[in-house]
Each structure stands twice: as C-alpha cells, then as structure tokens.
Amino acid sequence: QLACPLDLGCHSVGKAIAANFRYDATTLPVSVAAEFGHAFPKTTVDKETNEEVTVAAKNTYVIGALYRPNNLSSIRARINQDGLVGLAYSETIRTGVTLSLSAQVDAVSLTANKVGLGLKFDA
C-alpha cells in the first residue's frame, strides 16, 4: 500500500482563515510547503479618540522548501507576501552540535536585510 505524501489542512483563528498544504517526497530529500490566509476586516474603537477604526482585510501567503542533501545538513528557503526572502543552512558538526547560517532579504526595498549565525548544543 502506498502512502500519500500530500498533506492538506484548513483552520480558522478568530476572524482569519488559513489553508495549507505540504508535500514530503518519500524518495527525494525535498519538502515543499505553502500556507495561504485571509484576515477579514475588523472594526474596533480607539480608546484615546473614541472613534471607530477599521483594519482592512489582508491576504497572506508563505511558500517554503526544505532540501536535505545528506543526513547532517539541510537548506531551507521561504518567501512571503511582503517580499521577505529567507534562506538558511544547517549542518550537524558532531552529535549534539549544530551550526546554522541564515539570511533574510527584503526583495522589495532591499533595505531591511538580516544575517544570522547560530550554534546549538543538545544535551
């Protein structure tokens, strides 16, 4: 019997709904995932001015991928609706020690870029 590697989901939180899917290839070291959401417009009262404030509806999405070239390393990439592109590389140096390098680039304005370096120790 073959197992289906496709996972579909849908959930709602408050005045927002989201749908997601995930594909894990059993024969390839690749995973792809996406989440799409919609927040409905919301009206609140500003406590300082006592005026109604309406927050506009917003659609969101995140698309990402994970590639595992071997059992010790992984490469991740993702992009969201605001044009933020994230890349990460993780390598297990030895048992219990993982080194991570990451970067986030604002593909729209190219002004809010971030770079990270992490070292994780497991007991």
Buried (B, 14 or more C-beta within 10 A) or exposed (E): EEEEEEEEEEEEEEEBBBBBBBBBEEEEEEBBBBBBBBBEEEEEEEEEEEEEEEEEEEEBBBBBBBBBEEEEBBBBEBBBEEEBBBBBEBBBEEEEEBBBEBEBBBEEEEEEEEEEEEEEEEE
